[in-house]
Amino acid sequence: MVPDDVADPFVLDRGTWDTLVEHAWSDFPYEVCGLLGVRPDSSIAHFPITNAERSMTYYAMDAKQLLRAMREIEDEGYDLAIYHSHTHTQAYPSDTDIRLAAYPDATYLIVTLQDRDQPDVRAYSIIDGEVTEKPVIVRDEQVA
């Protein structure tokens, strides 16, 4: 049970957590980005999207890939999570991240590689410039 003063947790399976970290490393030292479609059973559809800026400090999702992923997420009725990496800073939304957060119902994930030996994934809601951290719960995948 989550106390009333704590945001609802964001649940990731170990495979998705690993995939997000691997994606962050895949274009290091540049930021990577993408979307997650969260299904009602908490399973996740992953949509890696090219960072059109190929920057170490900023991301802009490729417009065509973004549109295709957003359509699928909407068509399937998934909840939206938006992620990107911070390669040299902590996993906290920057002023730019906060200013550009246009989806109040989305969860914003940041993958940090600041500590090269211990990557981390943090989750936030960003509503009207107000940032609230959500606990991230990483569950082990079920063995069939």
N, C-alpha and C positions, 0 to 999 in steps of 0.2 A: 504494500500500500504506500502511495506517495503522499507525504504531508501536504496540506492545503497551500502552504507558501512555496512549494517547489513545483516547477513546470512539469507537465507530463513527460515521461522519458521517451527517447527515440531509440527504438530497438533495431539493432543491426545483427545479422548473422555473421559469424566469423569469416565466411567466404567473401561477403560484401565488404567487410572492413578491410580484409587483405587486398581485395580488388581496388578499393579506393586508394590505399597506400601505394600499391604497385602502379596505379595510374599516375599518382603524384611523382613517383620516381621516374616514370617513363619519358618525361620531357624536362627533367631537372637540368638546369636551375630555373626553368620557366614555369609559370603557374599553369595548371591544368584545370579543366572545368567539366561540368556535366550535370545531368539530372538523374534523379531516382524516382521511379514510380512505386509508391508503397501500396501494396495490396491490403485488403481487409484482414488477411491472415498474417500480416506483417512480413510476408515474403516481398522481395524487392526486384524490380526490373531496372537494369542499369543502362544509362544512355550517355556514354562518354561523348563529349562534344569538343571539337577543335577550338583552341584559344586563338581566335583570329588576330589578336594583338601580339602573340608570342613574346610576352613580357615577363620579367621577373617580379613585377610589382602590380600587375593589373591584368584582368581578363575581360574579354568580350567574346561571347559565344558566337560561333559561326551561325549566321542567320538561317540558312537553309536547314542545317542539322538541328538547330533549336526548334524551328517550326515543325519539323517532322516528329521530333521527340515530344513536343508539347501536344501535338494532335493525338499521338498514340496514348499519352498519359490521360488526356481528357476523354478520348473515346472509350478507354478501358475503365474510366472512373477511379483511377489511382489518386492517392494523395501525392502532392508534389514536394520533393526535396531538391534543393539546388546546392551543388557543392563546387568548391574550388580549393586549390592548395595555396598555402603560404610556405614558400621554400626557405625563408630566412627569418621569419617572425612567428610569434605565437599564434595559436589557433583562436584568435578573437577578431571579430569584424573590424576592419579599418573604417575610417571616416567615409571613404568612398563606398565600401561595402554597405554601410548603413544608409548612405544617401541614395544608392541605387536599388535598394531592396524594395521591389515593386509588388511583391506577392505576400500580403499579410497572413494568408493561410498556409504558406509554405514553411518548411523547416529548412534552415540554412546550415549546411555543414561545412566546416573548414578542416582540411587535412594539413597538419603542420609537419614539416621536415626540419624544423629548427634544431632539434636534438636528433642528429642523424641516426643515433642508435636506438631511439625510442620515438618513432613517429606517433602522432596522436590524431584522433578525430574528435571534434567537438561539435555540438549541435546548438542552434539558437532559433528563437523566433525573433523577428524584427518587425515591429508594428509602429508606424508613425515615428520612426527614429529611436524607439525604445527597444533595447536589446535585452532579452531574457535567455539565459543559458538553460538548456534542457539536458538532464542527465542522459548519457549515452550508455545503453545496456548492450553489451556484445554477448550474444548467446552462441554456444557451440552448436554446430549443425547436427541434426539428428542422424544417427547411424541407422541405415536401413537394415 
